[in-house]
Amino acid sequence: MRGNRVLEKIRAGQVAHVVGGHSHTAQSVDFMGQFGFDGFWLEGEHGDITFDRIGDVSRACDLWNMASVMRVHTNEAGLIGRTLDCGVSGLVIPHVSTKEAAESVVRASRFAPAGMRGMYSNRRGYGTDNQTFIENVNNEILTVILIEEVKAVENLDEILSVDHIDVFFVAPGDLAQTMGYPGQMYHPEAKKLVRETLERIVASGRTAGSIVGEETFETHMEIGVKFFFTVYDHWLRAGANAYLEKAKTLENK
């Protein structure tokens, strides 16, 4: 039991910053840990992380006091429970578009009385008795659901009524696709719907999450978003391109 820095900041009314990228290894976490992010996003829907690596990567997050926040590929109880049992301190569940789907997330990710997560103690319970682990782990697990379909926006009020979900994250890429704008997450109509949805989440008193982009960072901060996810890949691209451009300029003198 190590606490959860992302949850602690959100509960204190502060903004939590989670970083991720193309690589999901303990070495990647160790390198990024020095910069002070609150959590590291482990990509289990689109990335290559497997169950046998979750323990090492989440332990690396623990060493840097970063929450290990893993996106799974589907809203399925066995998958959610097994991912938690491997040691992550947070989950991201995709395509939660109905109240029933949100309730299913809670049942799978929380022990009773909040849910019905399968009874099992994992490495986060080492050093405590099983009852203490069960009583406290519900308060330490971060649960994020993705609002990424027009259907989810239509059902938003009902979804927001579900307790024990920590962050309602509006995912612009998939949302834009369901609006008919594939690959255009910054299409004006998509940006408008994302903004309106985030505003509704904040107005309801729940915690809104979004991906950080140059076009949206300041606006979403002003709206009151408290969970930001950013990807370090574009920093690598920018640095690599700057280096090669500089080299080309000097070589051509």
Contacts in CASP RR format, 6 or more apart in sequence:
PFRMAT RR
TARGET T0000
AUTHOR 0000-0000-0000
METHOD contacts of the structure
MODEL  1
MRGNRVLEKIRAGQVAHVVGGHSHTAQSVDFMGQFGFDGFWLEGEHGDIT
FDRIGDVSRACDLWNMASVMRVHTNEAGLIGRTLDCGVSGLVIPHVSTKE
AAESVVRASRFAPAGMRGMYSNRRGYGTDNQTFIENVNNEILTVILIEEV
KAVENLDEILSVDHIDVFFVAPGDLAQTMGYPGQMYHPEAKKLVRETLER
IVASGRTAGSIVGEETFETHMEIGVKFFFTVYDHWLRAGANAYLEKAKTL
ENK
1 124 0 8 1.000
1 125 0 8 1.000
1 128 0 8 1.000
1 133 0 8 1.000
1 136 0 8 1.000
1 137 0 8 1.000
1 140 0 8 1.000
2 62 0 8 1.000
2 65 0 8 1.000
2 89 0 8 1.000
2 124 0 8 1.000
2 140 0 8 1.000
3 89 0 8 1.000
3 140 0 8 1.000
4 67 0 8 1.000
4 89 0 8 1.000
4 90 0 8 1.000
4 140 0 8 1.000
4 141 0 8 1.000
4 142 0 8 1.000
5 16 0 8 1.000
5 38 0 8 1.000
5 39 0 8 1.000
5 65 0 8 1.000
5 66 0 8 1.000
5 67 0 8 1.000
6 16 0 8 1.000
6 18 0 8 1.000
6 38 0 8 1.000
6 39 0 8 1.000
6 67 0 8 1.000
6 69 0 8 1.000
6 90 0 8 1.000
6 142 0 8 1.000
6 227 0 8 1.000
7 67 0 8 1.000
7 140 0 8 1.000
7 142 0 8 1.000
7 166 0 8 1.000
9 15 0 8 1.000
9 16 0 8 1.000
9 38 0 8 1.000
9 226 0 8 1.000
10 16 0 8 1.000
10 166 0 8 1.000
10 167 0 8 1.000
10 207 0 8 1.000
10 226 0 8 1.000
10 227 0 8 1.000
13 226 0 8 1.000
14 226 0 8 1.000
15 221 0 8 1.000
15 225 0 8 1.000
15 226 0 8 1.000
15 227 0 8 1.000
15 228 0 8 1.000
16 38 0 8 1.000
16 39 0 8 1.000
16 226 0 8 1.000
16 227 0 8 1.000
16 228 0 8 1.000
17 37 0 8 1.000
17 38 0 8 1.000
17 39 0 8 1.000
17 228 0 8 1.000
17 230 0 8 1.000
18 37 0 8 1.000
18 38 0 8 1.000
18 39 0 8 1.000
18 40 0 8 1.000
18 41 0 8 1.000
18 67 0 8 1.000
18 69 0 8 1.000
18 227 0 8 1.000
18 228 0 8 1.000
18 229 0 8 1.000
18 230 0 8 1.000
19 32 0 8 1.000
19 35 0 8 1.000
19 37 0 8 1.000
19 39 0 8 1.000
19 40 0 8 1.000
19 41 0 8 1.000
19 229 0 8 1.000
19 230 0 8 1.000
19 231 0 8 1.000
19 232 0 8 1.000
20 32 0 8 1.000
20 40 0 8 1.000
20 41 0 8 1.000
20 43 0 8 1.000
20 229 0 8 1.000
20 230 0 8 1.000
20 231 0 8 1.000
20 232 0 8 1.000
21 28 0 8 1.000
21 41 0 8 1.000
21 43 0 8 1.000
21 231 0 8 1.000
21 232 0 8 1.000
21 233 0 8 1.000
22 233 0 8 1.000
24 42 0 8 1.000
24 43 0 8 1.000
24 44 0 8 1.000
24 47 0 8 1.000
24 48 0 8 1.000
24 49 0 8 1.000
24 53 0 8 1.000
24 57 0 8 1.000
25 53 0 8 1.000
25 57 0 8 1.000
26 56 0 8 1.000
26 57 0 8 1.000
26 59 0 8 1.000
26 60 0 8 1.000
28 40 0 8 1.000
29 40 0 8 1.000
29 57 0 8 1.000
29 60 0 8 1.000
29 61 0 8 1.000
29 64 0 8 1.000
29 66 0 8 1.000
30 60 0 8 1.000
30 63 0 8 1.000
30 64 0 8 1.000
32 40 0 8 1.000
32 232 0 8 1.000
33 40 0 8 1.000
33 64 0 8 1.000
33 66 0 8 1.000
34 64 0 8 1.000
36 64 0 8 1.000
36 66 0 8 1.000
37 66 0 8 1.000
38 66 0 8 1.000
38 67 0 8 1.000
39 61 0 8 1.000
39 66 0 8 1.000
39 67 0 8 1.000
39 68 0 8 1.000
39 69 0 8 1.000
40 57 0 8 1.000
40 61 0 8 1.000
40 66 0 8 1.000
40 67 0 8 1.000
40 68 0 8 1.000
40 69 0 8 1.000
41 69 0 8 1.000
41 70 0 8 1.000
41 71 0 8 1.000
41 92 0 8 1.000
41 229 0 8 1.000
42 49 0 8 1.000
42 54 0 8 1.000
42 57 0 8 1.000
42 58 0 8 1.000
42 68 0 8 1.000
42 69 0 8 1.000
42 70 0 8 1.000
42 71 0 8 1.000
42 88 0 8 1.000
43 49 0 8 1.000
43 70 0 8 1.000
43 71 0 8 1.000
44 70 0 8 1.000
44 71 0 8 1.000
44 72 0 8 1.000
44 73 0 8 1.000
45 71 0 8 1.000
45 72 0 8 1.000
45 73 0 8 1.000
45 94 0 8 1.000
46 71 0 8 1.000
49 57 0 8 1.000
49 70 0 8 1.000
51 82 0 8 1.000
51 83 0 8 1.000
51 86 0 8 1.000
54 68 0 8 1.000
54 70 0 8 1.000
54 83 0 8 1.000
54 86 0 8 1.000
54 87 0 8 1.000
54 88 0 8 1.000
55 86 0 8 1.000
55 87 0 8 1.000
55 123 0 8 1.000
57 68 0 8 1.000
58 68 0 8 1.000
58 70 0 8 1.000
58 86 0 8 1.000
58 87 0 8 1.000
58 88 0 8 1.000
58 89 0 8 1.000
59 123 0 8 1.000
61 67 0 8 1.000
61 68 0 8 1.000
61 89 0 8 1.000
62 68 0 8 1.000
62 89 0 8 1.000
67 89 0 8 1.000
67 90 0 8 1.000
67 142 0 8 1.000
68 87 0 8 1.000
68 88 0 8 1.000
68 89 0 8 1.000
68 90 0 8 1.000
69 88 0 8 1.000
69 89 0 8 1.000
69 90 0 8 1.000
69 91 0 8 1.000
69 92 0 8 1.000
69 142 0 8 1.000
69 144 0 8 1.000
70 83 0 8 1.000
70 88 0 8 1.000
70 90 0 8 1.000
70 91 0 8 1.000
70 92 0 8 1.000
71 91 0 8 1.000
71 92 0 8 1.000
71 93 0 8 1.000
71 94 0 8 1.000
72 79 0 8 1.000
72 80 0 8 1.000
72 83 0 8 1.000
72 91 0 8 1.000
72 92 0 8 1.000
72 93 0 8 1.000
72 94 0 8 1.000
73 79 0 8 1.000
73 94 0 8 1.000
74 94 0 8 1.000
74 95 0 8 1.000
75 93 0 8 1.000
75 94 0 8 1.000
75 95 0 8 1.000
75 96 0 8 1.000
75 101 0 8 1.000
75 104 0 8 1.000
75 105 0 8 1.000
75 108 0 8 1.000
76 108 0 8 1.000
77 104 0 8 1.000
77 107 0 8 1.000
77 108 0 8 1.000
78 108 0 8 1.000
80 91 0 8 1.000
80 93 0 8 1.000
80 105 0 8 1.000
80 108 0 8 1.000
80 109 0 8 1.000
80 117 0 8 1.000
81 108 0 8 1.000
81 109 0 8 1.000
81 117 0 8 1.000
81 118 0 8 1.000
83 91 0 8 1.000
84 90 0 8 1.000
84 91 0 8 1.000
84 109 0 8 1.000
84 117 0 8 1.000
84 122 0 8 1.000
84 141 0 8 1.000
85 120 0 8 1.000
85 122 0 8 1.000
86 122 0 8 1.000
87 122 0 8 1.000
87 123 0 8 1.000
87 124 0 8 1.000
89 124 0 8 1.000
89 140 0 8 1.000
89 141 0 8 1.000
89 142 0 8 1.000
90 141 0 8 1.000
90 142 0 8 1.000
90 143 0 8 1.000
90 144 0 8 1.000
91 109 0 8 1.000
91 141 0 8 1.000
91 142 0 8 1.000
91 143 0 8 1.000
91 144 0 8 1.000
92 144 0 8 1.000
92 145 0 8 1.000
92 146 0 8 1.000
92 169 0 8 1.000
93 105 0 8 1.000
93 143 0 8 1.000
93 144 0 8 1.000
93 145 0 8 1.000
93 146 0 8 1.000
94 146 0 8 1.000
94 148 0 8 1.000
94 171 0 8 1.000
94 174 0 8 1.000
95 101 0 8 1.000
95 146 0 8 1.000
95 148 0 8 1.000
95 149 0 8 1.000
95 152 0 8 1.000
95 174 0 8 1.000
96 102 0 8 1.000
96 105 0 8 1.000
96 145 0 8 1.000
96 146 0 8 1.000
96 147 0 8 1.000
96 152 0 8 1.000
96 159 0 8 1.000
97 147 0 8 1.000
97 149 0 8 1.000
97 151 0 8 1.000
97 152 0 8 1.000
97 155 0 8 1.000
97 159 0 8 1.000
98 151 0 8 1.000
98 152 0 8 1.000
98 155 0 8 1.000
98 158 0 8 1.000
98 159 0 8 1.000
99 155 0 8 1.000
99 158 0 8 1.000
99 159 0 8 1.000
99 161 0 8 1.000
99 162 0 8 1.000
102 145 0 8 1.000
102 159 0 8 1.000
102 162 0 8 1.000
102 165 0 8 1.000
103 162 0 8 1.000
105 143 0 8 1.000
105 145 0 8 1.000
105 165 0 8 1.000
106 114 0 8 1.000
106 115 0 8 1.000
106 143 0 8 1.000
106 162 0 8 1.000
106 163 0 8 1.000
106 164 0 8 1.000
106 165 0 8 1.000
107 115 0 8 1.000
107 116 0 8 1.000
107 117 0 8 1.000
108 115 0 8 1.000
108 116 0 8 1.000
108 117 0 8 1.000
109 115 0 8 1.000
109 117 0 8 1.000
109 141 0 8 1.000
109 143 0 8 1.000
109 164 0 8 1.000
110 116 0 8 1.000
110 117 0 8 1.000
110 138 0 8 1.000
110 141 0 8 1.000
110 143 0 8 1.000
110 164 0 8 1.000
111 117 0 8 1.000
111 118 0 8 1.000
111 119 0 8 1.000
111 134 0 8 1.000
111 137 0 8 1.000
111 138 0 8 1.000
114 138 0 8 1.000
114 163 0 8 1.000
114 164 0 8 1.000
115 164 0 8 1.000
119 134 0 8 1.000
121 130 0 8 1.000
121 133 0 8 1.000
121 134 0 8 1.000
124 133 0 8 1.000
124 137 0 8 1.000
124 140 0 8 1.000
125 133 0 8 1.000
125 137 0 8 1.000
128 136 0 8 1.000
138 164 0 8 1.000
142 166 0 8 1.000
142 167 0 8 1.000
143 164 0 8 1.000
143 165 0 8 1.000
143 166 0 8 1.000
143 167 0 8 1.000
144 165 0 8 1.000
144 166 0 8 1.000
144 167 0 8 1.000
144 168 0 8 1.000
144 169 0 8 1.000
144 209 0 8 1.000
144 227 0 8 1.000
145 159 0 8 1.000
145 165 0 8 1.000
145 167 0 8 1.000
145 168 0 8 1.000
145 169 0 8 1.000
146 169 0 8 1.000
146 171 0 8 1.000
146 174 0 8 1.000
147 153 0 8 1.000
147 156 0 8 1.000
147 159 0 8 1.000
147 168 0 8 1.000
147 169 0 8 1.000
147 170 0 8 1.000
147 171 0 8 1.000
147 175 0 8 1.000
147 197 0 8 1.000
147 201 0 8 1.000
148 170 0 8 1.000
148 171 0 8 1.000
148 173 0 8 1.000
148 174 0 8 1.000
148 175 0 8 1.000
148 178 0 8 1.000
149 174 0 8 1.000
149 175 0 8 1.000
149 178 0 8 1.000
150 175 0 8 1.000
150 178 0 8 1.000
150 179 0 8 1.000
151 178 0 8 1.000
152 159 0 8 1.000
153 175 0 8 1.000
153 193 0 8 1.000
153 197 0 8 1.000
156 197 0 8 1.000
156 200 0 8 1.000
156 201 0 8 1.000
157 200 0 8 1.000
157 204 0 8 1.000
159 168 0 8 1.000
160 168 0 8 1.000
160 200 0 8 1.000
160 201 0 8 1.000
160 204 0 8 1.000
160 206 0 8 1.000
165 206 0 8 1.000
166 207 0 8 1.000
167 207 0 8 1.000
167 208 0 8 1.000
167 209 0 8 1.000
167 226 0 8 1.000
167 227 0 8 1.000
168 201 0 8 1.000
168 206 0 8 1.000
168 207 0 8 1.000
168 208 0 8 1.000
168 209 0 8 1.000
169 208 0 8 1.000
169 209 0 8 1.000
169 210 0 8 1.000
169 227 0 8 1.000
169 229 0 8 1.000
170 194 0 8 1.000
170 197 0 8 1.000
170 198 0 8 1.000
170 201 0 8 1.000
170 208 0 8 1.000
170 209 0 8 1.000
170 210 0 8 1.000
171 211 0 8 1.000
172 185 0 8 1.000
172 186 0 8 1.000
172 190 0 8 1.000
172 191 0 8 1.000
172 194 0 8 1.000
172 210 0 8 1.000
172 211 0 8 1.000
172 216 0 8 1.000
173 183 0 8 1.000
173 185 0 8 1.000
173 190 0 8 1.000
175 185 0 8 1.000
175 190 0 8 1.000
175 193 0 8 1.000
175 194 0 8 1.000
175 197 0 8 1.000
176 182 0 8 1.000
176 183 0 8 1.000
176 184 0 8 1.000
176 185 0 8 1.000
176 187 0 8 1.000
176 190 0 8 1.000
177 183 0 8 1.000
179 187 0 8 1.000
179 189 0 8 1.000
179 190 0 8 1.000
179 193 0 8 1.000
181 187 0 8 1.000
181 189 0 8 1.000
181 190 0 8 1.000
184 190 0 8 1.000
186 215 0 8 1.000
186 216 0 8 1.000
191 215 0 8 1.000
191 216 0 8 1.000
194 210 0 8 1.000
194 216 0 8 1.000
195 219 0 8 1.000
195 220 0 8 1.000
195 223 0 8 1.000
198 208 0 8 1.000
198 209 0 8 1.000
198 210 0 8 1.000
198 220 0 8 1.000
198 223 0 8 1.000
198 224 0 8 1.000
198 225 0 8 1.000
199 223 0 8 1.000
201 207 0 8 1.000
201 208 0 8 1.000
201 209 0 8 1.000
202 208 0 8 1.000
202 223 0 8 1.000
202 224 0 8 1.000
202 225 0 8 1.000
207 226 0 8 1.000
207 227 0 8 1.000
208 220 0 8 1.000
208 223 0 8 1.000
208 224 0 8 1.000
208 225 0 8 1.000
208 226 0 8 1.000
208 227 0 8 1.000
209 220 0 8 1.000
209 225 0 8 1.000
209 226 0 8 1.000
209 227 0 8 1.000
209 228 0 8 1.000
209 229 0 8 1.000
210 216 0 8 1.000
210 220 0 8 1.000
210 225 0 8 1.000
210 227 0 8 1.000
210 228 0 8 1.000
210 229 0 8 1.000
211 228 0 8 1.000
211 229 0 8 1.000
211 230 0 8 1.000
211 231 0 8 1.000
212 220 0 8 1.000
212 228 0 8 1.000
212 229 0 8 1.000
212 230 0 8 1.000
213 230 0 8 1.000
217 228 0 8 1.000
220 228 0 8 1.000
END
